Amino acid sequence: MEIDKKYSNNLDNKDSIGKATGFFLFRNVVNNYNDDKTKPEEERKNIKKYGRVSCILSLIALFLSLSCLISNLVNLEFVGFSYVLMLIIYIIGGFIISIILAIYGFVFGVMQVRLNRKSIGIIGLVLSILSIIASIMLIVFLII
């Protein structure tokens, strides 16, 4: 019986590994979001943290994808190893990292809009969609 109590207490508490892993401690953010949803309406109206995070992540993603896109469109002639290196940078930095940040920015924007419909959440959503479009344009221009 005592072992069952210890086991159930460990399940109720968050593990120490879960606090230190995950992108932006996403599990803890979801728990904080659930706590924010249960707050009274007056307190929920003033919460803007999810929209701020959405805007920050989306702006970083937009900067990465647009910088890679512009450097690709400048049409510098790379040959050999430098061409392969620039192609890897375009794909990893301009596409993969940018898409991941934009998706997280989109999720945080949706969280903000669902929480209290603040305009900063909508701005974060628009910025994340623009960064996704810029990343897709980068891949299109790499193929062409």
C-alpha positions as CSV (number, residue, x, y, z in Angstrom):
1,M,0.0,0.0,0.0
2,E,2.8,2.4,0.9
3,I,4.6,1.7,-2.4
4,D,1.4,2.6,-4.3
5,K,1.3,6.0,-2.5
6,K,4.9,6.8,-3.4
7,Y,4.3,5.8,-7.0
8,S,1.1,7.9,-7.2
9,N,2.9,10.9,-5.7
10,N,5.6,10.6,-8.3
11,L,3.0,10.7,-11.0
12,D,1.4,13.8,-9.6
13,N,4.7,15.7,-9.4
14,K,6.5,16.7,-12.5
15,D,9.7,14.9,-13.1
16,S,13.0,16.8,-13.1
17,I,13.9,15.7,-16.6
18,G,10.6,17.0,-17.9
19,K,11.3,20.5,-16.6
20,A,14.6,20.7,-18.5
21,T,13.7,19.1,-21.8
22,G,11.5,20.2,-24.7
23,F,11.5,23.2,-26.9
24,F,10.8,26.2,-24.7
25,L,9.7,23.8,-21.9
26,F,6.5,23.3,-23.9
27,R,4.9,21.0,-21.4
28,N,5.2,23.6,-18.7
29,V,3.9,26.3,-21.0
30,V,0.8,24.2,-21.7
31,N,0.3,23.7,-18.0
32,N,0.6,27.5,-17.4
33,Y,-1.8,28.0,-20.3
34,N,-4.3,25.7,-18.6
35,D,-3.9,27.7,-15.4
36,D,-4.4,30.9,-17.2
37,K,-7.6,29.6,-18.8
38,T,-9.1,29.0,-15.4
39,K,-8.5,32.5,-14.1
40,P,-11.3,35.0,-13.9
41,E,-12.2,37.1,-17.0
42,E,-10.7,40.3,-15.6
43,E,-7.2,38.7,-15.1
44,R,-7.3,36.9,-18.4
45,K,-7.8,40.1,-20.3
46,N,-4.4,41.4,-19.3
47,I,-2.4,38.3,-20.3
48,K,-0.2,39.0,-23.4
49,K,2.7,36.6,-22.9
50,Y,1.7,34.0,-25.5
51,G,1.3,36.7,-28.1
52,R,4.7,38.2,-27.3
53,V,6.4,34.8,-27.6
54,S,4.5,34.2,-30.9
55,C,5.8,37.5,-32.3
56,I,9.3,36.9,-31.2
57,L,9.5,33.3,-32.6
58,S,7.8,34.4,-35.8
59,L,10.1,37.4,-36.3
60,I,13.2,35.2,-35.8
61,A,11.9,32.7,-38.3
62,L,11.0,35.5,-40.8
63,F,14.5,37.0,-40.4
64,L,16.2,33.6,-41.0
65,S,14.1,32.7,-44.0
66,L,14.2,36.2,-45.6
67,S,18.0,36.5,-45.1
68,C,18.6,33.1,-46.8
69,L,16.1,34.0,-49.5
70,I,17.7,37.4,-50.3
71,S,21.2,35.9,-50.3
72,N,20.0,33.2,-52.6
73,L,18.4,35.8,-55.0
74,V,21.6,37.9,-55.1
75,N,22.9,35.1,-57.2
76,L,26.4,34.8,-56.0
77,E,28.4,32.2,-57.9
78,F,29.5,29.6,-55.5
79,V,31.4,26.6,-56.7
80,G,32.6,23.4,-55.1
81,F,32.6,23.1,-51.3
82,S,31.3,26.6,-50.8
83,Y,28.2,25.8,-52.9
84,V,27.5,22.7,-50.9
85,L,28.0,24.6,-47.6
86,M,25.7,27.4,-48.7
87,L,23.1,24.9,-49.8
88,I,23.2,23.2,-46.4
89,I,22.9,26.6,-44.6
90,Y,19.9,27.5,-46.8
91,I,18.2,24.2,-46.1
92,I,18.9,24.0,-42.4
93,G,18.8,27.7,-41.4
94,G,16.4,29.1,-43.9
95,F,13.9,26.2,-44.1
96,I,14.1,23.7,-41.2
97,I,14.8,26.0,-38.3
98,S,12.5,28.7,-39.7
99,I,9.6,26.3,-40.2
100,I,10.0,24.9,-36.7
101,L,10.0,28.4,-35.2
102,A,7.1,29.5,-37.3
103,I,5.0,26.5,-36.3
104,Y,5.7,27.2,-32.6
105,G,4.9,30.8,-33.2
106,F,1.7,29.8,-34.8
107,V,0.8,27.6,-31.8
108,F,1.5,30.4,-29.3
109,G,-0.5,32.8,-31.5
110,V,-3.5,30.4,-31.4
111,M,-3.1,30.1,-27.6
112,Q,-3.2,33.9,-27.2
113,V,-6.2,34.2,-29.5
114,R,-8.1,31.5,-27.7
115,L,-7.2,32.9,-24.3
116,N,-8.4,36.5,-24.8
117,R,-8.5,37.5,-28.4
118,K,-5.8,40.2,-28.1
119,S,-4.4,41.7,-31.3
120,I,-0.9,40.7,-30.5
121,G,-1.9,37.0,-31.0
122,I,-3.3,37.8,-34.4
123,I,-0.1,39.7,-35.3
124,G,1.9,36.6,-34.2
125,L,-0.3,34.4,-36.4
126,V,0.2,36.7,-39.4
127,L,3.9,36.8,-38.9
128,S,4.2,33.0,-38.5
129,I,2.2,32.5,-41.8
130,L,4.5,35.0,-43.5
131,S,7.6,33.2,-42.3
132,I,6.2,29.9,-43.5
133,I,5.5,31.4,-46.9
134,A,9.1,32.9,-47.0
135,S,10.5,29.4,-46.2
136,I,8.5,27.8,-48.9
137,M,9.6,30.5,-51.4
138,L,13.2,29.8,-50.4
139,I,12.8,26.1,-51.3
140,V,11.1,27.0,-54.6
141,F,13.9,29.4,-55.6
142,L,16.5,26.8,-54.6
143,I,14.8,24.3,-56.9
144,I,14.6,26.8,-59.8
